């Protein structure tokens, strides 16, 4: 069973559209990370959020950590084909060392 | 600089054989993690090391799986008496710090294991 559930599992949109993916859990995490993974490659870290309610922006990507530190969202504005990939969230335990990954959201942005 | 490397990249073995998967972390990285990843899914934690000490092996599926990192650098994940259900991508990651808020993991390309 996954500690972190991501939704939607699959998302196919047109270039220029906005989207939001969600990462939910019944557990509290010390921090939450978002990764993007391209086919044949390992996950690459996008951002780490630590404080409940925290919002971080990375160009067209906006990440939010829930107030209770149990959930997070990733919003992409004006999606581009280069955003295509598998988006993973990962929650860290108390020592920020052991990470629990979500099930992933596979995003396809069509030109 | 060089990233995390893993070898072999692909391994096909027959059921019942033992396999050893190698991970070479980024130089200077003190923590090393092993994950197993099914296609289209997130990585599943197996075990991790700080330096040469195995800190947590709670994710290893059963006692056929073991890992070591004797000199605090290269690590080997060994699967004994492989079974078809062991087929998966095995990924290694390393991080510069042992803990802390900005503990970023850098992932290797993985070893695709197929058990026939």
gemmi code that builds the backbone of each chain (N, CA, C; Angstrom):
import gemmi

chains = {
    "A": [
        ("UNK", (0.853, -1.194, 0.000), (0.000, 0.000, 0.000), (0.882, 1.235, 0.000)),
        ("UNK", (0.435, 2.266, -0.761), (1.190, 3.493, -0.870), (0.824, 4.414, 0.299)),
        ("UNK", (1.848, 5.006, 0.897), (1.602, 5.961, 1.964), (1.079, 7.272, 1.388)),
        ("UNK", (1.515, 7.576, 0.186), (1.125, 8.795, -0.506), (0.363, 8.430, -1.781)),
        ("UNK", (-0.817, 9.000, -1.923), (-1.617, 8.764, -3.114), (-1.599, 10.013, -3.986)),
        ("UNK", (-1.336, 9.817, -5.266), (-1.317, 10.949, -6.179), (-2.493, 10.851, -7.142)),
        ("UNK", (-3.017, 12.014, -7.507), (-4.101, 12.058, -8.474), (-3.965, 13.298, -9.344)),
        ("UNK", (-4.385, 13.213, -10.601), (-4.811, 11.981, -11.246), (-3.610, 11.096, -11.557)),
        ("UNK", (-3.887, 9.843, -11.934), (-2.797, 8.948, -12.321), (-2.241, 9.338, -13.673)),
        ("UNK", (-3.126, 9.714, -14.576), (-2.742, 10.096, -15.933), (-3.408, 11.421, -16.283)),
        ("UNK", (-2.696, 12.234, -17.046), (-3.245, 13.517, -17.464), (-2.675, 13.850, -18.839)),
        ("UNK", (-3.574, 14.041, -19.800), (-3.150, 14.402, -21.148), (-3.829, 15.715, -21.516)),
        ("UNK", (-3.027, 16.739, -21.769), (-3.587, 18.065, -22.025), (-2.900, 18.696, -23.235)),
        ("UNK", (-3.474, 19.797, -23.708), (-2.895, 20.547, -24.807), (-1.917, 21.599, -24.274)),
        ("UNK", (-0.938, 21.890, -25.078), (0.009, 22.956, -24.742), (-0.758, 24.243, -24.432)),
        ("UNK", (-0.335, 24.907, -23.358), (-0.964, 26.172, -22.982), (-2.000, 26.042, -21.874)),
        ("UNK", (-2.465, 24.837, -21.629), (-3.457, 24.633, -20.572), (-2.785, 24.636, -19.203)),
        ("UNK", (-3.599, 24.873, -18.173), (-3.134, 24.803, -16.790), (-3.547, 23.465, -16.193)),
        ("UNK", (-2.820, 23.022, -15.176), (-3.174, 21.761, -14.538), (-2.712, 21.746, -13.088)),
        ("UNK", (-3.356, 20.889, -12.307), (-2.960, 20.694, -10.917), (-2.939, 19.203, -10.619)),
        ("UNK", (-1.878, 18.758, -9.984), (-1.800, 17.383, -9.523), (-1.701, 17.392, -7.998)),
        ("UNK", (-2.230, 16.331, -7.406), (-2.368, 16.286, -5.961), (-1.623, 15.105, -5.357)),
        ("UNK", (-1.193, 15.305, -4.127), (-0.463, 14.288, -3.381), (-1.068, 14.271, -1.983)),
        ("UNK", (-1.695, 13.155, -1.610), (-2.434, 13.100, -0.343), (-2.009, 11.929, 0.519)),
        ("UNK", (-2.079, 12.143, 1.820), (-1.731, 11.084, 2.764), (-2.485, 11.299, 4.069)),
        ("UNK", (-2.602, 10.251, 4.829), (-3.154, 10.379, 6.177), (-2.033, 10.578, 7.197)),
        ("UNK", (-0.805, 10.550, 6.730), (0.356, 10.702, 7.609), (0.921, 12.114, 7.518)),
        ("UNK", (1.560, 12.539, 8.583), (2.233, 13.837, 8.614), (3.691, 13.641, 8.226)),
        ("UNK", (4.206, 14.520, 7.400), (5.596, 14.424, 6.961), (6.390, 15.644, 7.397)),
        ("UNK", (7.673, 15.423, 7.663), (8.552, 16.521, 8.031), (8.802, 17.449, 6.854)),
        ("UNK", (8.859, 16.883, 5.681), (9.002, 17.674, 4.464), (8.427, 16.870, 3.322)),
        ("UNK", (8.206, 17.548, 2.226), (7.680, 16.873, 1.057), (8.432, 17.366, -0.159)),
        ("UNK", (8.821, 16.429, -0.997), (9.565, 16.778, -2.193), (8.750, 16.406, -3.431)),
        ("UNK", (8.981, 17.162, -4.487), (8.413, 16.839, -5.794), (9.555, 16.555, -6.766)),
        ("UNK", (9.390, 15.483, -7.530), (10.367, 15.069, -8.526), (9.688, 14.970, -9.894)),
        ("UNK", (10.503, 15.111, -10.933), (10.038, 14.809, -12.287), (10.956, 13.738, -12.873)),
        ("UNK", (10.342, 12.754, -13.499), (11.105, 11.660, -14.062), (10.759, 11.489, -15.533)),
        ("UNK", (11.776, 11.460, -16.367), (11.573, 11.241, -17.795), (11.869, 9.782, -18.108)),
        ("UNK", (11.316, 9.266, -19.187), (11.498, 7.843, -19.539), (12.982, 7.470, -19.599)),
        ("UNK", (13.328, 6.378, -18.943), (14.699, 5.887, -18.982), (15.652, 6.582, -18.030)),
        ("UNK", (15.138, 7.557, -17.288), (15.988, 8.322, -16.382), (15.522, 8.145, -14.941)),
        ("UNK", (16.380, 8.567, -13.995), (15.972, 8.572, -12.602), (15.223, 9.842, -12.265)),
        ("UNK", (14.482, 9.863, -11.164), (13.774, 11.086, -10.753), (14.757, 12.219, -10.470)),
        ("UNK", (14.326, 13.446, -10.790), (15.135, 14.635, -10.533), (14.338, 15.565, -9.636)),
        ("UNK", (14.971, 16.011, -8.554), (14.285, 16.854, -7.575), (13.912, 18.214, -8.170)),
        ("UNK", (12.645, 18.610, -7.948), (12.180, 19.934, -8.364), (12.189, 20.901, -7.177)),
        ("UNK", (11.614, 20.454, -6.055), (11.458, 21.365, -4.914), (11.270, 20.573, -3.631)),
        ("UNK", (11.609, 21.200, -2.519), (11.312, 20.657, -1.190), (10.488, 21.683, -0.431)),
        ("UNK", (9.361, 21.272, 0.134), (8.564, 22.144, 0.988), (8.585, 21.579, 2.399)),
        ("UNK", (8.644, 22.479, 3.378), (8.887, 22.053, 4.747), (7.798, 22.534, 5.721)),
        ("UNK", (7.362, 23.762, 5.550), (6.441, 24.366, 6.515), (5.006, 24.211, 6.049)),
        ("UNK", (4.109, 23.863, 6.973), (2.699, 23.761, 6.630), (2.191, 25.057, 6.026)),
        ("UNK", (1.506, 24.966, 4.884), (1.002, 26.155, 4.211), (1.990, 26.810, 3.264)),
        ("UNK", (3.198, 26.296, 3.231), (4.252, 26.904, 2.400), (3.911, 26.804, 0.919)),
        ("UNK", (4.224, 27.876, 0.201), (4.052, 27.919, -1.249), (5.399, 28.271, -1.864)),
        ("UNK", (5.806, 27.473, -2.845), (7.059, 27.769, -3.560), (6.773, 27.813, -5.043)),
        ("UNK", (7.433, 28.763, -5.716), (7.256, 28.881, -7.159), (8.576, 28.631, -7.862)),
        ("UNK", (8.477, 27.891, -8.958), (9.628, 27.593, -9.787), (9.177, 27.833, -11.217)),
        ("UNK", (9.423, 29.065, -11.707), (8.966, 29.487, -13.030), (7.455, 29.253, -13.153)),
        ("UNK", (7.010, 28.367, -14.011), (5.569, 28.153, -14.212), (4.985, 27.128, -13.240)),
        ("UNK", (5.801, 26.596, -12.349), (5.347, 25.570, -11.410), (5.151, 26.182, -10.019)),
        ("UNK", (4.010, 25.902, -9.402), (3.720, 26.368, -8.059), (3.434, 25.163, -7.180)),
        ("UNK", (4.153, 25.070, -6.077), (4.036, 23.947, -5.156), (3.470, 24.456, -3.839)),
        ("UNK", (2.552, 23.688, -3.268), (1.979, 24.067, -1.977), (1.976, 22.878, -1.045)),
        ("UNK", (2.347, 23.118, 0.198), (2.313, 22.102, 1.245), (1.088, 22.381, 2.094)),
        ("UNK", (0.282, 21.375, 2.374), (-0.914, 21.564, 3.167), (-0.611, 22.034, 4.579)),
        ("UNK", (-1.574, 22.726, 5.179), (-1.382, 23.274, 6.525), (-0.995, 22.192, 7.535)),
        ("UNK", (-1.589, 21.017, 7.386), (-1.325, 19.917, 8.324), (-0.138, 19.057, 7.902)),
        ("UNK", (0.526, 19.433, 6.839), (1.701, 18.714, 6.311), (1.371, 17.263, 5.967)),
        ("UNK", (0.152, 17.052, 5.451), (-0.242, 15.713, 5.022), (-0.443, 15.647, 3.513)),
        ("UNK", (-0.545, 16.798, 2.870), (-0.843, 16.792, 1.455), (-0.131, 17.937, 0.763)),
        ("UNK", (-0.074, 17.831, -0.547), (0.610, 18.857, -1.331), (0.005, 18.900, -2.722)),
        ("UNK", (0.210, 20.016, -3.398), (-0.249, 20.135, -4.771), (0.828, 20.784, -5.617)),
        ("UNK", (0.764, 20.462, -6.892), (1.662, 21.044, -7.891), (0.792, 21.615, -9.003)),
        ("UNK", (0.920, 22.905, -9.246), (0.147, 23.561, -10.293), (1.105, 24.016, -11.388)),
        ("UNK", (0.779, 23.688, -12.617), (1.584, 24.128, -13.757), (0.746, 25.069, -14.610)),
        ("UNK", (1.284, 26.230, -14.866), (0.620, 27.241, -15.692), (1.162, 27.163, -17.114)),
        ("UNK", (0.241, 27.225, -18.072), (0.629, 27.253, -19.495), (1.607, 26.120, -19.807)),
        ("UNK", (1.130, 24.898, -19.654), (1.976, 23.720, -19.823), (2.605, 23.684, -21.215)),
        ("UNK", (3.820, 23.150, -21.253), (4.562, 23.007, -22.499), (4.925, 21.541, -22.704)),
        ("UNK", (5.162, 21.126, -23.941), (5.542, 19.724, -24.189), (6.733, 19.267, -23.359)),
        ("UNK", (7.628, 20.186, -23.048), (8.787, 19.845, -22.219), (8.432, 19.502, -20.792)),
        ("UNK", (7.192, 19.766, -20.380), (6.754, 19.411, -19.027), (6.333, 17.941, -18.946)),
        ("UNK", (6.238, 17.296, -20.078), (5.835, 15.882, -20.109), (6.753, 15.034, -19.246)),
        ("UNK", (6.166, 14.154, -18.453), (6.960, 13.273, -17.605), (6.120, 12.690, -16.494)),
        ("UNK", (6.782, 11.933, -15.632), (6.139, 11.350, -14.460), (6.474, 12.242, -13.265)),
        ("UNK", (5.455, 12.766, -12.618), (5.644, 13.644, -11.465), (5.407, 12.846, -10.191)),
        ("UNK", (6.392, 12.882, -9.318), (6.366, 12.088, -8.092), (6.475, 12.993, -6.877)),
        ("UNK", (5.674, 12.709, -5.859), (5.881, 13.381, -4.584), (6.519, 12.381, -3.628)),
        ("UNK", (7.272, 12.878, -2.677), (7.941, 12.008, -1.709), (7.930, 12.687, -0.348)),
        ("UNK", (7.425, 11.985, 0.653), (7.380, 12.517, 2.007), (8.535, 11.980, 2.823)),
        ("UNK", (9.084, 12.847, 3.659), (10.234, 12.459, 4.479), (9.809, 12.211, 5.907)),
        ("UNK", (10.432, 11.204, 6.521), (10.208, 10.927, 7.927), (10.886, 11.967, 8.801)),
        ("UNK", (10.869, 11.743, 10.094), (11.368, 12.735, 11.044), (12.825, 13.109, 10.845)),
        ("UNK", (13.648, 12.178, 10.396), (15.065, 12.482, 10.233), (15.394, 12.982, 8.841)),
        ("UNK", (14.364, 13.259, 8.031), (14.544, 13.769, 6.672), (15.422, 12.849, 5.839)),
        ("UNK", (15.467, 11.586, 6.197), (16.372, 10.696, 5.484), (15.629, 9.589, 4.748)),
        ("UNK", (14.580, 9.074, 5.349), (13.825, 8.003, 4.697), (12.655, 8.623, 3.963)),
        ("UNK", (12.528, 8.311, 2.688), (11.513, 8.950, 1.848), (10.509, 7.928, 1.352)),
        ("UNK", (9.250, 8.341, 1.379), (8.152, 7.518, 0.886), (7.604, 8.189, -0.367)),
        ("UNK", (7.671, 7.474, -1.475), (7.242, 8.050, -2.740), (5.780, 7.748, -3.017)),
        ("UNK", (5.142, 8.685, -3.701), (3.777, 8.480, -4.149), (3.739, 7.623, -5.398)),
        ("UNK", (2.534, 7.373, -5.844), (2.307, 6.491, -6.986), (2.581, 7.187, -8.324)),
        ("UNK", (2.670, 8.502, -8.330), (3.035, 9.226, -9.548), (1.853, 9.688, -10.385)),
        ("UNK", (2.062, 10.792, -11.082), (1.114, 11.297, -12.084), (1.854, 11.391, -13.398)),
        ("UNK", (1.350, 10.677, -14.394), (1.986, 10.700, -15.701), (1.331, 11.783, -16.543)),
        ("UNK", (2.111, 12.822, -16.863), (1.604, 13.979, -17.604), (2.107, 13.937, -19.040)),
        ("UNK", (1.175, 14.149, -19.967), (1.520, 14.258, -21.382), (0.975, 15.591, -21.903)),
        ("UNK", (1.861, 16.447, -22.377), (1.445, 17.731, -22.920), (1.615, 17.687, -24.428)),
        ("UNK", (0.505, 17.796, -25.116), (0.525, 17.682, -26.569), (0.728, 19.045, -27.216)),
        ("UNK", (1.586, 19.111, -28.235), (1.829, 20.411, -28.905), (0.644, 20.845, -29.750)),
    ],
    "B": [
        ("UNK", (30.490, 17.039, -13.167), (31.044, 15.874, -12.500), (30.194, 14.656, -12.737)),
        ("UNK", (30.715, 13.493, -12.404), (30.012, 12.246, -12.632), (28.855, 12.130, -11.669)),
        ("UNK", (27.780, 11.571, -12.168), (26.613, 11.330, -11.339), (26.687, 9.958, -10.722)),
        ("UNK", (25.565, 9.501, -10.204), (25.471, 8.161, -9.643), (25.494, 7.167, -10.795)),
        ("UNK", (26.313, 6.146, -10.675), (26.333, 5.132, -11.726), (25.936, 3.779, -11.144)),
        ("UNK", (25.308, 2.989, -11.996), (24.875, 1.656, -11.570), (25.273, 0.646, -12.640)),
        ("UNK", (25.603, -0.541, -12.172), (25.936, -1.591, -13.136), (25.490, -2.944, -12.598)),
        ("UNK", (25.110, -3.869, -13.485), (24.925, -3.585, -14.913), (23.674, -2.748, -15.145)),
        ("UNK", (23.500, -2.205, -16.322), (22.273, -1.474, -16.619), (21.112, -2.435, -16.855)),
        ("UNK", (21.422, -3.589, -17.412), (20.421, -4.621, -17.660), (20.971, -5.964, -17.197)),
        ("UNK", (20.105, -6.727, -16.546), (20.518, -8.046, -16.089), (19.366, -9.012, -16.323)),
        ("UNK", (19.646, -10.055, -17.085), (18.673, -11.117, -17.289), (19.241, -12.366, -16.641)),
        ("UNK", (18.455, -12.980, -15.795), (18.934, -14.152, -15.078), (17.830, -15.196, -15.003)),
        ("UNK", (18.234, -16.387, -14.706), (17.250, -17.461, -14.566), (16.824, -17.580, -13.111)),
        ("UNK", (15.620, -17.969, -12.931), (15.073, -18.172, -11.588), (15.990, -19.090, -10.780)),
        ("UNK", (16.257, -18.677, -9.558), (17.108, -19.486, -8.687), (18.553, -19.020, -8.625)),
        ("UNK", (18.952, -18.185, -9.576), (20.319, -17.667, -9.578), (20.429, -16.484, -8.631)),
        ("UNK", (21.654, -16.222, -8.175), (21.922, -15.043, -7.363), (22.381, -13.912, -8.276)),
        ("UNK", (22.017, -12.669, -7.917), (22.483, -11.509, -8.680), (23.041, -10.457, -7.721)),
        ("UNK", (24.010, -9.711, -8.212), (24.588, -8.612, -7.430), (24.514, -7.345, -8.264)),
        ("UNK", (23.894, -6.332, -7.709), (23.723, -5.057, -8.388), (24.601, -4.026, -7.697)),
        ("UNK", (25.318, -3.258, -8.519), (26.301, -2.345, -7.949), (25.867, -0.896, -8.106)),
        ("UNK", (26.185, -0.107, -7.095), (25.911, 1.333, -7.130), (27.174, 2.091, -6.756)),
        ("UNK", (27.539, 3.053, -7.588), (28.690, 3.906, -7.333), (28.152, 5.325, -7.112)),
        ("UNK", (28.119, 5.804, -5.867), (27.499, 7.110, -5.608), (28.392, 8.259, -6.072)),
        ("UNK", (27.835, 9.455, -6.016), (28.617, 10.654, -6.310), (29.705, 10.776, -5.246)),
        ("UNK", (30.905, 11.105, -5.692), (32.032, 11.221, -4.775), (31.730, 12.209, -3.652)),
        ("UNK", (31.960, 11.778, -2.435), (31.731, 12.663, -1.294), (30.344, 12.547, -0.685)),
        ("UNK", (29.455, 11.843, -1.347), (28.102, 11.672, -0.798), (28.115, 10.598, 0.280)),
        ("UNK", (27.562, 10.952, 1.427), (27.691, 10.055, 2.572), (26.519, 9.086, 2.702)),
        ("UNK", (25.372, 9.457, 2.171), (24.205, 8.582, 2.285), (23.902, 7.917, 0.954)),
        ("UNK", (23.458, 6.691, 1.031), (23.161, 5.926, -0.176), (21.882, 5.157, 0.061)),
        ("UNK", (20.997, 5.175, -0.941), (19.670, 4.573, -0.826), (19.460, 3.570, -1.956)),
        ("UNK", (18.724, 2.530, -1.655), (18.278, 1.586, -2.677), (16.755, 1.620, -2.746)),
        ("UNK", (16.248, 1.654, -3.981), (14.814, 1.626, -4.240), (14.524, 0.595, -5.311)),
        ("UNK", (13.279, 0.174, -5.332), (12.788, -0.667, -6.424), (11.624, 0.083, -7.045)),
        ("UNK", (11.600, 0.115, -8.372), (10.564, 0.901, -9.044), (9.893, 0.082, -10.130)),
        ("UNK", (8.586, -0.067, -10.017), (7.806, -0.712, -11.067), (7.517, 0.310, -12.150)),
        ("UNK", (7.264, -0.151, -13.347), (7.042, 0.736, -14.485), (5.871, 1.675, -14.226)),
        ("UNK", (6.110, 2.966, -14.363), (5.055, 3.949, -14.196), (4.660, 4.226, -12.755)),
        ("UNK", (5.418, 3.672, -11.806), (5.124, 3.867, -10.381), (6.266, 4.615, -9.703)),
        ("UNK", (6.021, 5.049, -8.490), (7.074, 5.702, -7.729), (8.039, 4.690, -7.137)),
        ("UNK", (9.266, 5.121, -6.831), (10.238, 4.216, -6.202), (9.752, 3.731, -4.839)),
        ("UNK", (10.063, 2.493, -4.555), (9.709, 1.868, -3.278), (10.989, 1.691, -2.474)),
        ("UNK", (11.025, 2.272, -1.274), (12.220, 2.230, -0.435), (12.600, 0.794, -0.070)),
        ("UNK", (13.895, 0.490, -0.191), (14.397, -0.815, 0.233), (15.274, -0.682, 1.479)),
        ("UNK", (16.330, 0.140, 1.373), (17.267, 0.264, 2.475), (18.132, 1.498, 2.263)),
        ("UNK", (18.802, 1.977, 3.333), (19.746, 3.060, 3.130), (20.911, 2.971, 4.106)),
        ("UNK", (21.995, 3.619, 3.720), (23.238, 3.654, 4.483), (23.647, 5.097, 4.758)),
        ("UNK", (24.170, 5.335, 5.943), (24.955, 6.525, 6.213), (26.390, 6.038, 6.380)),
        ("UNK", (27.276, 6.543, 5.504), (28.627, 6.009, 5.456), (28.538, 4.493, 5.238)),
        ("UNK", (29.185, 3.699, 6.060), (29.155, 2.244, 5.836), (28.060, 1.549, 6.654)),
        ("UNK", (27.368, 2.311, 7.472), (26.385, 1.715, 8.381), (25.001, 1.660, 7.742)),
        ("UNK", (24.437, 0.480, 7.746), (23.080, 0.314, 7.232), (22.108, 0.801, 8.299)),
        ("UNK", (21.366, 1.859, 7.993), (20.523, 2.520, 8.981), (19.118, 1.937, 9.076)),
        ("UNK", (18.637, 1.470, 7.926), (17.243, 1.008, 7.889), (17.122, 0.015, 6.745)),
        ("UNK", (16.706, -1.179, 7.045), (16.517, -2.176, 5.983), (15.084, -2.706, 5.998)),
        ("UNK", (14.206, -1.891, 6.534), (12.825, -2.331, 6.686), (12.105, -2.561, 5.370)),
        ("UNK", (12.612, -1.974, 4.294), (11.965, -2.128, 3.000), (12.397, -3.346, 2.214)),
        ("UNK", (13.412, -4.044, 2.670), (13.838, -5.257, 1.962), (12.716, -6.288, 2.053)),
        ("UNK", (12.284, -6.840, 0.911), (11.078, -7.690, 0.893), (11.182, -8.948, 1.738)),
        ("UNK", (12.342, -9.550, 1.761), (12.534, -10.810, 2.530), (14.032, -11.045, 2.691)),
        ("UNK", (14.378, -12.149, 3.319), (15.788, -12.369, 3.639), (16.623, -12.813, 2.449)),
        ("UNK", (16.035, -12.898, 1.277), (16.848, -13.158, 0.081), (17.574, -11.895, -0.375)),
        ("UNK", (17.096, -10.762, 0.110), (17.665, -9.464, -0.263), (18.626, -8.992, 0.830)),
        ("UNK", (19.794, -8.537, 0.404), (20.742, -7.955, 1.355), (21.529, -6.867, 0.655)),
        ("UNK", (22.098, -5.975, 1.441), (22.894, -4.894, 0.869), (24.073, -4.613, 1.779)),
        ("UNK", (25.138, -4.133, 1.159), (26.303, -3.760, 1.939), (26.986, -2.558, 1.318)),
        ("UNK", (27.762, -1.889, 2.151), (28.524, -0.718, 1.706), (29.785, -0.676, 2.582)),
        ("UNK", (30.650, -1.629, 2.431), (31.730, -1.873, 3.398), (32.689, -0.711, 3.633)),
        ("UNK", (32.950, 0.097, 2.619), (33.915, 1.190, 2.787), (33.240, 2.551, 2.706)),
        ("UNK", (31.935, 2.549, 2.795), (31.221, 3.821, 2.794), (31.141, 4.497, 1.440)),
        ("UNK", (31.410, 3.743, 0.384), (31.313, 4.326, -0.953), (30.429, 3.442, -1.823)),
        ("UNK", (31.019, 2.536, -2.583), (30.264, 1.644, -3.456), (29.374, 0.719, -2.619)),
        ("UNK", (28.198, 0.455, -3.155), (27.273, -0.446, -2.468), (26.839, -1.557, -3.411)),
        ("UNK", (26.545, -2.693, -2.842), (26.053, -3.834, -3.604), (24.745, -4.320, -2.999)),
        ("UNK", (23.747, -4.471, -3.857), (22.473, -5.082, -3.470), (22.483, -6.499, -4.040)),
        ("UNK", (22.343, -7.470, -3.176), (22.387, -8.870, -3.600), (21.023, -9.509, -3.417)),
        ("UNK", (20.597, -10.214, -4.439), (19.352, -10.975, -4.363), (19.717, -12.437, -4.577)),
        ("UNK", (19.416, -13.244, -3.578), (19.726, -14.680, -3.678), (18.499, -15.445, -4.169)),
        ("UNK", (18.771, -16.519, -4.880), (17.691, -17.420, -5.334), (16.558, -16.598, -5.957)),
        ("UNK", (16.894, -15.862, -6.996), (15.931, -14.941, -7.601), (14.642, -15.647, -8.020)),
        ("UNK", (13.568, -14.866, -7.942), (12.239, -15.327, -8.360), (11.712, -14.349, -9.394)),
        ("UNK", (10.736, -14.788, -10.171), (10.200, -13.928, -11.229), (9.639, -12.624, -10.664)),
        ("UNK", (9.076, -12.664, -9.494), (8.498, -11.457, -8.887), (9.565, -10.429, -8.503)),
        ("UNK", (10.843, -10.812, -8.558), (11.923, -9.861, -8.272), (12.207, -8.960, -9.475)),
        ("UNK", (11.652, -9.290, -10.632), (11.891, -8.496, -11.837), (11.392, -7.070, -11.620)),
        ("UNK", (12.267, -6.106, -11.841), (11.926, -4.695, -11.614), (13.125, -3.839, -11.992)),
        ("UNK", (12.936, -2.519, -11.904), (14.047, -1.583, -12.009), (14.543, -1.321, -10.586)),
        ("UNK", (15.823, -1.500, -10.379), (16.419, -1.231, -9.064), (17.240, 0.058, -9.178)),
        ("UNK", (16.869, 1.030, -8.361), (17.524, 2.340, -8.438), (18.296, 2.635, -7.161)),
        ("UNK", (19.392, 3.296, -7.369), (20.237, 3.737, -6.273), (20.216, 5.263, -6.274)),
        ("UNK", (20.320, 5.868, -5.115), (20.420, 7.318, -5.003), (21.436, 7.643, -3.919)),
        ("UNK", (22.071, 8.791, -4.048), (22.990, 9.221, -3.006), (22.708, 10.673, -2.638)),
        ("UNK", (23.104, 11.043, -1.431), (22.941, 12.431, -0.997), (24.168, 12.865, -0.217)),
        ("UNK", (24.406, 14.177, -0.259), (25.597, 14.746, 0.367), (25.511, 14.703, 1.884)),
        ("UNK", (24.270, 14.859, 2.387), (24.073, 14.932, 3.828), (23.408, 13.666, 4.334)),
        ("UNK", (23.523, 13.429, 5.622), (22.850, 12.281, 6.221), (21.419, 12.619, 6.604)),
        ("UNK", (21.118, 13.870, 6.755), (19.762, 14.276, 7.139), (19.650, 15.777, 6.948)),
        ("UNK", (18.493, 16.319, 7.269), (18.353, 17.760, 7.163), (17.333, 18.159, 6.123)),
        ("UNK", (16.933, 19.395, 6.211), (15.839, 19.881, 5.384), (16.144, 19.805, 3.892)),
        ("UNK", (17.357, 20.093, 3.527), (17.693, 20.133, 2.097), (18.452, 18.890, 1.673)),
        ("UNK", (17.950, 17.760, 2.127), (18.618, 16.502, 1.816), (18.181, 16.042, 0.440)),
        ("UNK", (18.924, 16.443, -0.585), (18.555, 16.122, -1.955), (19.189, 14.801, -2.372)),
        ("UNK", (18.363, 13.938, -2.905), (18.845, 12.660, -3.423), (19.086, 12.780, -4.925)),
        ("UNK", (20.188, 12.218, -5.378), (20.505, 12.159, -6.792), (20.415, 10.687, -7.208)),
        ("UNK", (19.580, 10.441, -8.191), (19.302, 9.066, -8.582), (20.199, 8.606, -9.724)),
        ("UNK", (20.497, 7.319, -9.698), (21.223, 6.698, -10.786), (20.277, 6.237, -11.886)),
        ("UNK", (20.831, 5.719, -12.984), (20.005, 5.306, -14.131), (19.261, 3.996, -13.892)),
        ("UNK", (19.641, 3.262, -12.858), (18.940, 2.027, -12.524), (19.511, 0.795, -13.199)),
        ("UNK", (19.183, -0.344, -12.622), (19.466, -1.644, -13.221), (18.139, -2.335, -13.470)),
        ("UNK", (17.885, -2.662, -14.722), (16.649, -3.387, -15.060), (16.915, -4.874, -14.904)),
        ("UNK", (16.283, -5.482, -13.916), (16.468, -6.910, -13.652), (15.276, -7.688, -14.197)),
        ("UNK", (15.578, -8.698, -14.993), (14.545, -9.597, -15.510), (14.890, -11.009, -15.086)),
        ("UNK", (13.962, -11.642, -14.388), (14.155, -13.023, -13.942), (13.251, -13.929, -14.765)),
        ("UNK", (13.866, -14.834, -15.501), (13.091, -15.715, -16.386), (12.608, -16.970, -15.672)),
    ],
}
model = gemmi.Model(1)
for chain_id, residues in chains.items():
    chain = gemmi.Chain(chain_id)
    for i, (resn, *xyz) in enumerate(residues, 1):
        res = gemmi.Residue()
        res.name, res.seqid = resn, gemmi.SeqId(i, " ")
        for name, pos in zip(("N", "CA", "C"), xyz):
            atom = gemmi.Atom()
            atom.name, atom.element = name, gemmi.Element(name[0])
            atom.pos, atom.b_iso = gemmi.Position(*pos), 0.0
            res.add_atom(atom)
        chain.add_residue(res)
    model.add_chain(chain)
structure = gemmi.Structure()
structure.add_model(model)
structure.setup_entities()
